[in-house]
Amino acid sequence: MSGSRSSGASQVLIIRHGEKLGSANNEAEGGPNLSPRGSARAFALPSLFVPGTPQIDCALAAANGTDDRSRSSSGTAVGSVTGTYGQVSIEGTAPRFPMPAFVFATQASHRSNRPVETVSPLLAAFDLPLDASHSDDDYGKVAQDILTHPKYAGAVVLVCWHHGKIQALAGALRVSQPPSWPGTVFDRVWQLIYSGGTPSLANLPQLLLYGDSTT
């Protein structure tokens, strides 16, 4: 397999920015920022990449016993418990998606800073690097970098973009006949998993906020 197909990312996760004010279908309407619901989605985004329950707990290793000092006033032996606490592993809910090592978001403009706002809590939570140097129409360069630049080899990459270009972005990432992204939808993750340079696409629910799609 040639270098461009073997040096790319192992997975690409594509999301749309969070909800906006005004019409969901019109990116220029409602101002450049997220709505309150969109902000809530942004703050919930890190939970896609962490376990749903703790993986470590502690337990008491106890033993029952009696001795001469453990007796009631009537002389009856009274049970005692001694023990120590130690760390134990417990079964937790695995993260729903692998942690990205790199994040792309559409470059801010006078019409929208929503992609950058959407990923900002994720960047802060896990100290991830952001590339927000590409305009909405420059998705082809983003895809080329992800597929060919050595630093993305074998990595998981998250891309947050505007919905009108996500279909073309997926096509540039070698997805065969990607579907369109409906203008009213904000709660999906497109998971692209690469094998031999060719990706499969799974369209999955985020399940982050009340009212999100469950399937």
N, C-alpha and C positions, 0 to 999 in steps of 0.2 A: 504494500500500500504506500502511496506517495506521501511526502512529508505533510502536505496541507491537510490530508485526511487523517493522519495519525497523530498530529500535534494539537488537535483541537480539544475543546472542553469535553468532559465525559457527560455532563448534563447541563442543560440551559433551562432555567425556570423563568417563564414570561408572565408578568402580571400587568394589569392596567393600574393607573393611579387611582387613589380613593375618590369617593363621591365628590361632586362639585355642586356649586350653586347654579341655578338656572337649568336649562335643558340639558339632560344627560347626553344627547346626541350632538350638541353644538359646543365644541371645545372652546370657542371664543366667547361664549355667553357666561355671565355670572362672575366674572373676575378671575384673576390668576390663581386663587388659593383654594384649598380644600374646604368643603362644607364641614359643619360639626360632625356629621356621620363619617365623612371622609377622614377627618382627623382621628376619630375613634378607630377607624380601620388601620390607619398608619400606626397608632400606638399598640394595636393588637398584633400587628404583623410579626414581631419577633417570636410570638408563641408558635408559629408554624415550624420553627426550627429547634425547639427545646422539648425535653420530655414533658409529658402531661402530668406525671407524678414524680416525686423524689425517687431516686435510685438507691439511696442509702438511708438507713434508719439505725436505731440502737435498741438493744434488748437486754433484759436482766437475766443473767444466768444465776438461778437461785437454788438453794438447798435447804431442806427442812431439818431441824434437829432440836434436841433438848440437852440441857446440862444442869448442874446443880444451881446455877444462878438464874435459871429460867423456871421458877416455880411460883405458884400462887401462895397467898398467905396461909392456905390450908395444907400446903405441901404438895399439891397436885402439880405434876410437870406441865409446863406451858410450852407450846411449840414456838420455835424461833426461825427466822428466815435470814440467811446471809447470802451474799452474792455480789457480783460485779457487773457493771454495764460494759458492753462491747459493741462495736460496729458490726452490723449485718447488712447484707444486700437484700433488697426487696424488689419484686417485679414492678416495673413502671411502664407507663405508656410510651412507646418509642416516638421520637419526633416524626411528624408527618412528612417532612421533606428534609433532605440533607442540607447542612449548613453551607451557604454559598461562601466562596473565598473572595469573589469579586462581585461588584454591583455596578450596573449601568443604569442611568436615568436620563431622560430627555433633557437637553439643555434648557435652562430657564429662559423664558421670553416674556414680553409684555402681556401675552395672552395666557400663559400658564407656567406656574412653578410647581404644579401638582405632583409630577413624578418625583422630583427631589424631596418635596415635603412628605410624600408617602414613605420613602425609604429612610428618611432621617432618623426615626426612632430605632430602626434596625441597625443602622450604622453606629449609632451611639451605644447601643446595647452590647454589640459584639466587636466594636472597633474595626469595622470593615472598610476597605478602600472604595471610594466612589469615583467613577468616570462619568461626569455630566458635561462633557465637552462637545457632544454631538447633537445637532438639531433634529427635529422630528423627521425631516426628510432624509437624514443621513444614516438611516437604519442599515443600509447596505455596508457602510464602513464598519459599523458596530459588529455586524455578522461576520465580516471578513476577519476582523481582529480576533473574535472569539474562536473562529475556526482555524486560524493559521498562526497566530502569535504564540511563540513558545511559552510565554508565561501563563497561558491559559490551558496548557496541555494537561489533560486528566482532571481538570478542576470543575467545580460546580459554579456556574455563573447565574446571577439573577439579573433580569432586565425588566425595568419598569418603564412603560411607554404609553403613548396615546393610542386609543383603540383603533383609530382610523388607519394606522400604519402597522398594527400588530400582525395582520394576515401577511403583508408583504415582508415583514421582518422574519416571520416563521419560514416563508418561502426562501429568503436569503440564507437562512440557517439550514437549508436542504430538506425541509419538510415537504413531502409530496402532497400537493393539493390541500393546503391548510384551509380550514373553514374561516369565515369572517368572524369578527368579534362584534356582537351586537352593541349598539350604542347605549343601551340601558343597563349593561352588565358591568359590575365592578368586582365581583366576588369569586373569580376563578383563578386558577393557576394552570398554565400550560406547561407540562413537564416533558421536556425533550430529552430522551435518553439515547445516547449514541452507541452504535455497534458497527464497527468497520466503516465509520464515517457517515453512516446513514442513521437518522434519528427516527424513533417512534414518538408519537405525540399522545399524551394522556391529558384530557381536559377535566380537571379535578376541582372540587369545591374548596373554598378557603375555610368555611365554617368558623368565621371569626366573630360575627355580629348577629344579633337577633334578626331574623328575617332573611339571612343568607340562604342560598340554595343548599339543600342537603344531599343532592345527588350530582 
